[in-house]
Amino acid sequence: MPAIRRRDVSRWVRQVAASYGRRVGEIGYLFCDDEKILEVNREYLSHDYYTDIITFDYTDGDVINGDLVISLDTVRSNAELFGKAYDDELLRVIIHGILHLCGINDKGPGERELMEAAENKALAMYGKA
C-alpha cells in the first residue's frame, strides 16, 4: 500500500467529483505491479501492454462508482521519466481514474488535452481539499 493520506485523498476525490456535479459512491483501489496490470489488461480489455491505470466504471447516474487498478511499478517509472515526485505522479494517476468516472475521456481527438487540463485543475485542488 502506498503511503498516501487516505482521508486527504478521499476528501479531494469528493471535491473533484462535486466540481463535475457528481457524488462519490464506492471506489475500490487495487495497487499492483506491472505483471498484474498486464494480466488485467489482457483479460478484461484484450490489450497486450503495460499501463499505469485501468478504470472499471460502475457509475450510476450522478454517483461515481468504480475500481481503479494502478501499477505502482509504472507510476514509479513514469515519475522518473517525467522528472516528477513519485507521490505527485501517484496522485495524478488516481485522479485520472476519478476523472474517467466523472465522464472525461482521453482516447478521441483532442480528448487527451482535455484530460490533462482536468488533471492539472484537480491536482491544484489537492492542497485545498
MODELLER restraints for C-alpha pairs under 7 A, 6 or more apart:
rsr = mdl.restraints
at = mdl.atoms
rsr.add(forms.Gaussian(group=physical.xy_distance, feature=features.Distance(at['CA:1:A'], at['CA:31:A']), mean=6.73, stdev=0.5))
rsr.add(forms.Gaussian(group=physical.xy_distance, feature=features.Distance(at['CA:11:A'], at['CA:129:A']), mean=6.04, stdev=0.5))
rsr.add(forms.Gaussian(group=physical.xy_distance, feature=features.Distance(at['CA:12:A'], at['CA:126:A']), mean=5.80, stdev=0.5))
rsr.add(forms.Gaussian(group=physical.xy_distance, feature=features.Distance(at['CA:12:A'], at['CA:129:A']), mean=4.91, stdev=0.5))
rsr.add(forms.Gaussian(group=physical.xy_distance, feature=features.Distance(at['CA:14:A'], at['CA:23:A']), mean=6.72, stdev=0.5))
rsr.add(forms.Gaussian(group=physical.xy_distance, feature=features.Distance(at['CA:14:A'], at['CA:24:A']), mean=5.97, stdev=0.5))
rsr.add(forms.Gaussian(group=physical.xy_distance, feature=features.Distance(at['CA:15:A'], at['CA:129:A']), mean=6.67, stdev=0.5))
rsr.add(forms.Gaussian(group=physical.xy_distance, feature=features.Distance(at['CA:16:A'], at['CA:122:A']), mean=6.19, stdev=0.5))
rsr.add(forms.Gaussian(group=physical.xy_distance, feature=features.Distance(at['CA:17:A'], at['CA:23:A']), mean=5.98, stdev=0.5))
rsr.add(forms.Gaussian(group=physical.xy_distance, feature=features.Distance(at['CA:17:A'], at['CA:24:A']), mean=6.80, stdev=0.5))
rsr.add(forms.Gaussian(group=physical.xy_distance, feature=features.Distance(at['CA:17:A'], at['CA:102:A']), mean=6.54, stdev=0.5))
rsr.add(forms.Gaussian(group=physical.xy_distance, feature=features.Distance(at['CA:20:A'], at['CA:102:A']), mean=6.64, stdev=0.5))
rsr.add(forms.Gaussian(group=physical.xy_distance, feature=features.Distance(at['CA:21:A'], at['CA:62:A']), mean=6.98, stdev=0.5))
rsr.add(forms.Gaussian(group=physical.xy_distance, feature=features.Distance(at['CA:22:A'], at['CA:62:A']), mean=4.79, stdev=0.5))
rsr.add(forms.Gaussian(group=physical.xy_distance, feature=features.Distance(at['CA:22:A'], at['CA:63:A']), mean=5.68, stdev=0.5))
rsr.add(forms.Gaussian(group=physical.xy_distance, feature=features.Distance(at['CA:22:A'], at['CA:64:A']), mean=6.64, stdev=0.5))
rsr.add(forms.Gaussian(group=physical.xy_distance, feature=features.Distance(at['CA:22:A'], at['CA:102:A']), mean=6.90, stdev=0.5))
rsr.add(forms.Gaussian(group=physical.xy_distance, feature=features.Distance(at['CA:23:A'], at['CA:62:A']), mean=6.13, stdev=0.5))
rsr.add(forms.Gaussian(group=physical.xy_distance, feature=features.Distance(at['CA:23:A'], at['CA:63:A']), mean=4.70, stdev=0.5))
rsr.add(forms.Gaussian(group=physical.xy_distance, feature=features.Distance(at['CA:23:A'], at['CA:64:A']), mean=6.16, stdev=0.5))
rsr.add(forms.Gaussian(group=physical.xy_distance, feature=features.Distance(at['CA:24:A'], at['CA:63:A']), mean=5.48, stdev=0.5))
rsr.add(forms.Gaussian(group=physical.xy_distance, feature=features.Distance(at['CA:24:A'], at['CA:64:A']), mean=5.06, stdev=0.5))
rsr.add(forms.Gaussian(group=physical.xy_distance, feature=features.Distance(at['CA:24:A'], at['CA:65:A']), mean=6.72, stdev=0.5))
rsr.add(forms.Gaussian(group=physical.xy_distance, feature=features.Distance(at['CA:25:A'], at['CA:63:A']), mean=5.62, stdev=0.5))
rsr.add(forms.Gaussian(group=physical.xy_distance, feature=features.Distance(at['CA:25:A'], at['CA:64:A']), mean=5.52, stdev=0.5))
rsr.add(forms.Gaussian(group=physical.xy_distance, feature=features.Distance(at['CA:25:A'], at['CA:65:A']), mean=5.20, stdev=0.5))
rsr.add(forms.Gaussian(group=physical.xy_distance, feature=features.Distance(at['CA:26:A'], at['CA:65:A']), mean=4.86, stdev=0.5))
rsr.add(forms.Gaussian(group=physical.xy_distance, feature=features.Distance(at['CA:26:A'], at['CA:66:A']), mean=6.54, stdev=0.5))
rsr.add(forms.Gaussian(group=physical.xy_distance, feature=features.Distance(at['CA:27:A'], at['CA:65:A']), mean=5.39, stdev=0.5))
rsr.add(forms.Gaussian(group=physical.xy_distance, feature=features.Distance(at['CA:27:A'], at['CA:66:A']), mean=5.02, stdev=0.5))
rsr.add(forms.Gaussian(group=physical.xy_distance, feature=features.Distance(at['CA:27:A'], at['CA:67:A']), mean=5.65, stdev=0.5))
rsr.add(forms.Gaussian(group=physical.xy_distance, feature=features.Distance(at['CA:28:A'], at['CA:66:A']), mean=6.29, stdev=0.5))
rsr.add(forms.Gaussian(group=physical.xy_distance, feature=features.Distance(at['CA:28:A'], at['CA:67:A']), mean=4.45, stdev=0.5))
rsr.add(forms.Gaussian(group=physical.xy_distance, feature=features.Distance(at['CA:28:A'], at['CA:68:A']), mean=6.06, stdev=0.5))
rsr.add(forms.Gaussian(group=physical.xy_distance, feature=features.Distance(at['CA:29:A'], at['CA:67:A']), mean=5.86, stdev=0.5))
rsr.add(forms.Gaussian(group=physical.xy_distance, feature=features.Distance(at['CA:29:A'], at['CA:68:A']), mean=4.91, stdev=0.5))
rsr.add(forms.Gaussian(group=physical.xy_distance, feature=features.Distance(at['CA:29:A'], at['CA:69:A']), mean=6.08, stdev=0.5))
rsr.add(forms.Gaussian(group=physical.xy_distance, feature=features.Distance(at['CA:30:A'], at['CA:68:A']), mean=6.14, stdev=0.5))
rsr.add(forms.Gaussian(group=physical.xy_distance, feature=features.Distance(at['CA:30:A'], at['CA:69:A']), mean=4.71, stdev=0.5))
rsr.add(forms.Gaussian(group=physical.xy_distance, feature=features.Distance(at['CA:30:A'], at['CA:70:A']), mean=6.11, stdev=0.5))
rsr.add(forms.Gaussian(group=physical.xy_distance, feature=features.Distance(at['CA:31:A'], at['CA:69:A']), mean=6.09, stdev=0.5))
rsr.add(forms.Gaussian(group=physical.xy_distance, feature=features.Distance(at['CA:31:A'], at['CA:70:A']), mean=4.95, stdev=0.5))
rsr.add(forms.Gaussian(group=physical.xy_distance, feature=features.Distance(at['CA:31:A'], at['CA:71:A']), mean=6.00, stdev=0.5))
rsr.add(forms.Gaussian(group=physical.xy_distance, feature=features.Distance(at['CA:31:A'], at['CA:72:A']), mean=6.39, stdev=0.5))
rsr.add(forms.Gaussian(group=physical.xy_distance, feature=features.Distance(at['CA:32:A'], at['CA:70:A']), mean=6.06, stdev=0.5))
rsr.add(forms.Gaussian(group=physical.xy_distance, feature=features.Distance(at['CA:32:A'], at['CA:71:A']), mean=4.90, stdev=0.5))
rsr.add(forms.Gaussian(group=physical.xy_distance, feature=features.Distance(at['CA:32:A'], at['CA:72:A']), mean=6.00, stdev=0.5))
rsr.add(forms.Gaussian(group=physical.xy_distance, feature=features.Distance(at['CA:33:A'], at['CA:71:A']), mean=4.88, stdev=0.5))
rsr.add(forms.Gaussian(group=physical.xy_distance, feature=features.Distance(at['CA:33:A'], at['CA:72:A']), mean=5.73, stdev=0.5))
rsr.add(forms.Gaussian(group=physical.xy_distance, feature=features.Distance(at['CA:33:A'], at['CA:73:A']), mean=5.41, stdev=0.5))
rsr.add(forms.Gaussian(group=physical.xy_distance, feature=features.Distance(at['CA:34:A'], at['CA:50:A']), mean=6.41, stdev=0.5))
rsr.add(forms.Gaussian(group=physical.xy_distance, feature=features.Distance(at['CA:34:A'], at['CA:71:A']), mean=5.49, stdev=0.5))
rsr.add(forms.Gaussian(group=physical.xy_distance, feature=features.Distance(at['CA:34:A'], at['CA:73:A']), mean=5.70, stdev=0.5))
rsr.add(forms.Gaussian(group=physical.xy_distance, feature=features.Distance(at['CA:34:A'], at['CA:74:A']), mean=6.55, stdev=0.5))
rsr.add(forms.Gaussian(group=physical.xy_distance, feature=features.Distance(at['CA:37:A'], at['CA:50:A']), mean=6.65, stdev=0.5))
rsr.add(forms.Gaussian(group=physical.xy_distance, feature=features.Distance(at['CA:37:A'], at['CA:71:A']), mean=6.05, stdev=0.5))
rsr.add(forms.Gaussian(group=physical.xy_distance, feature=features.Distance(at['CA:38:A'], at['CA:48:A']), mean=6.80, stdev=0.5))
rsr.add(forms.Gaussian(group=physical.xy_distance, feature=features.Distance(at['CA:38:A'], at['CA:49:A']), mean=6.02, stdev=0.5))
rsr.add(forms.Gaussian(group=physical.xy_distance, feature=features.Distance(at['CA:38:A'], at['CA:50:A']), mean=5.21, stdev=0.5))
rsr.add(forms.Gaussian(group=physical.xy_distance, feature=features.Distance(at['CA:41:A'], at['CA:47:A']), mean=5.31, stdev=0.5))
rsr.add(forms.Gaussian(group=physical.xy_distance, feature=features.Distance(at['CA:41:A'], at['CA:48:A']), mean=6.67, stdev=0.5))
rsr.add(forms.Gaussian(group=physical.xy_distance, feature=features.Distance(at['CA:42:A'], at['CA:48:A']), mean=5.48, stdev=0.5))
rsr.add(forms.Gaussian(group=physical.xy_distance, feature=features.Distance(at['CA:51:A'], at['CA:74:A']), mean=6.65, stdev=0.5))
rsr.add(forms.Gaussian(group=physical.xy_distance, feature=features.Distance(at['CA:52:A'], at['CA:70:A']), mean=5.66, stdev=0.5))
rsr.add(forms.Gaussian(group=physical.xy_distance, feature=features.Distance(at['CA:52:A'], at['CA:71:A']), mean=5.11, stdev=0.5))
rsr.add(forms.Gaussian(group=physical.xy_distance, feature=features.Distance(at['CA:52:A'], at['CA:74:A']), mean=5.17, stdev=0.5))
rsr.add(forms.Gaussian(group=physical.xy_distance, feature=features.Distance(at['CA:52:A'], at['CA:75:A']), mean=5.83, stdev=0.5))
rsr.add(forms.Gaussian(group=physical.xy_distance, feature=features.Distance(at['CA:53:A'], at['CA:68:A']), mean=6.71, stdev=0.5))
rsr.add(forms.Gaussian(group=physical.xy_distance, feature=features.Distance(at['CA:53:A'], at['CA:69:A']), mean=5.50, stdev=0.5))
rsr.add(forms.Gaussian(group=physical.xy_distance, feature=features.Distance(at['CA:53:A'], at['CA:70:A']), mean=4.47, stdev=0.5))
rsr.add(forms.Gaussian(group=physical.xy_distance, feature=features.Distance(at['CA:53:A'], at['CA:71:A']), mean=6.35, stdev=0.5))
rsr.add(forms.Gaussian(group=physical.xy_distance, feature=features.Distance(at['CA:53:A'], at['CA:93:A']), mean=6.71, stdev=0.5))
rsr.add(forms.Gaussian(group=physical.xy_distance, feature=features.Distance(at['CA:54:A'], at['CA:68:A']), mean=5.94, stdev=0.5))
rsr.add(forms.Gaussian(group=physical.xy_distance, feature=features.Distance(at['CA:54:A'], at['CA:69:A']), mean=5.14, stdev=0.5))
rsr.add(forms.Gaussian(group=physical.xy_distance, feature=features.Distance(at['CA:54:A'], at['CA:70:A']), mean=6.65, stdev=0.5))
rsr.add(forms.Gaussian(group=physical.xy_distance, feature=features.Distance(at['CA:55:A'], at['CA:66:A']), mean=6.99, stdev=0.5))
rsr.add(forms.Gaussian(group=physical.xy_distance, feature=features.Distance(at['CA:55:A'], at['CA:67:A']), mean=5.91, stdev=0.5))
rsr.add(forms.Gaussian(group=physical.xy_distance, feature=features.Distance(at['CA:55:A'], at['CA:68:A']), mean=4.75, stdev=0.5))
rsr.add(forms.Gaussian(group=physical.xy_distance, feature=features.Distance(at['CA:55:A'], at['CA:69:A']), mean=6.41, stdev=0.5))
rsr.add(forms.Gaussian(group=physical.xy_distance, feature=features.Distance(at['CA:55:A'], at['CA:97:A']), mean=5.63, stdev=0.5))
rsr.add(forms.Gaussian(group=physical.xy_distance, feature=features.Distance(at['CA:56:A'], at['CA:66:A']), mean=5.33, stdev=0.5))
rsr.add(forms.Gaussian(group=physical.xy_distance, feature=features.Distance(at['CA:56:A'], at['CA:67:A']), mean=5.05, stdev=0.5))
rsr.add(forms.Gaussian(group=physical.xy_distance, feature=features.Distance(at['CA:56:A'], at['CA:68:A']), mean=6.41, stdev=0.5))
rsr.add(forms.Gaussian(group=physical.xy_distance, feature=features.Distance(at['CA:57:A'], at['CA:65:A']), mean=6.36, stdev=0.5))
rsr.add(forms.Gaussian(group=physical.xy_distance, feature=features.Distance(at['CA:57:A'], at['CA:66:A']), mean=4.57, stdev=0.5))
rsr.add(forms.Gaussian(group=physical.xy_distance, feature=features.Distance(at['CA:57:A'], at['CA:67:A']), mean=6.79, stdev=0.5))
rsr.add(forms.Gaussian(group=physical.xy_distance, feature=features.Distance(at['CA:57:A'], at['CA:101:A']), mean=5.92, stdev=0.5))
rsr.add(forms.Gaussian(group=physical.xy_distance, feature=features.Distance(at['CA:58:A'], at['CA:65:A']), mean=4.94, stdev=0.5))
rsr.add(forms.Gaussian(group=physical.xy_distance, feature=features.Distance(at['CA:58:A'], at['CA:66:A']), mean=4.93, stdev=0.5))
rsr.add(forms.Gaussian(group=physical.xy_distance, feature=features.Distance(at['CA:59:A'], at['CA:65:A']), mean=4.57, stdev=0.5))
rsr.add(forms.Gaussian(group=physical.xy_distance, feature=features.Distance(at['CA:59:A'], at['CA:66:A']), mean=6.59, stdev=0.5))
rsr.add(forms.Gaussian(group=physical.xy_distance, feature=features.Distance(at['CA:59:A'], at['CA:101:A']), mean=6.65, stdev=0.5))
rsr.add(forms.Gaussian(group=physical.xy_distance, feature=features.Distance(at['CA:64:A'], at['CA:101:A']), mean=5.85, stdev=0.5))
rsr.add(forms.Gaussian(group=physical.xy_distance, feature=features.Distance(at['CA:64:A'], at['CA:102:A']), mean=6.73, stdev=0.5))
rsr.add(forms.Gaussian(group=physical.xy_distance, feature=features.Distance(at['CA:68:A'], at['CA:97:A']), mean=6.32, stdev=0.5))
rsr.add(forms.Gaussian(group=physical.xy_distance, feature=features.Distance(at['CA:75:A'], at['CA:89:A']), mean=6.32, stdev=0.5))
rsr.add(forms.Gaussian(group=physical.xy_distance, feature=features.Distance(at['CA:75:A'], at['CA:90:A']), mean=6.13, stdev=0.5))
rsr.add(forms.Gaussian(group=physical.xy_distance, feature=features.Distance(at['CA:76:A'], at['CA:86:A']), mean=5.83, stdev=0.5))
rsr.add(forms.Gaussian(group=physical.xy_distance, feature=features.Distance(at['CA:79:A'], at['CA:85:A']), mean=5.93, stdev=0.5))
rsr.add(forms.Gaussian(group=physical.xy_distance, feature=features.Distance(at['CA:79:A'], at['CA:86:A']), mean=5.39, stdev=0.5))
rsr.add(forms.Gaussian(group=physical.xy_distance, feature=features.Distance(at['CA:79:A'], at['CA:89:A']), mean=5.72, stdev=0.5))
rsr.add(forms.Gaussian(group=physical.xy_distance, feature=features.Distance(at['CA:92:A'], at['CA:119:A']), mean=6.56, stdev=0.5))
rsr.add(forms.Gaussian(group=physical.xy_distance, feature=features.Distance(at['CA:92:A'], at['CA:123:A']), mean=6.90, stdev=0.5))
rsr.add(forms.Gaussian(group=physical.xy_distance, feature=features.Distance(at['CA:95:A'], at['CA:119:A']), mean=6.60, stdev=0.5))
rsr.add(forms.Gaussian(group=physical.xy_distance, feature=features.Distance(at['CA:96:A'], at['CA:119:A']), mean=6.34, stdev=0.5))
rsr.add(forms.Gaussian(group=physical.xy_distance, feature=features.Distance(at['CA:104:A'], at['CA:115:A']), mean=6.52, stdev=0.5))
rsr.add(forms.Gaussian(group=physical.xy_distance, feature=features.Distance(at['CA:105:A'], at['CA:111:A']), mean=6.04, stdev=0.5))
rsr.add(forms.Gaussian(group=physical.xy_distance, feature=features.Distance(at['CA:105:A'], at['CA:115:A']), mean=6.72, stdev=0.5))
rsr.add(forms.Gaussian(group=physical.xy_distance, feature=features.Distance(at['CA:106:A'], at['CA:112:A']), mean=4.32, stdev=0.5))
rsr.add(forms.Gaussian(group=physical.xy_distance, feature=features.Distance(at['CA:106:A'], at['CA:115:A']), mean=5.89, stdev=0.5))
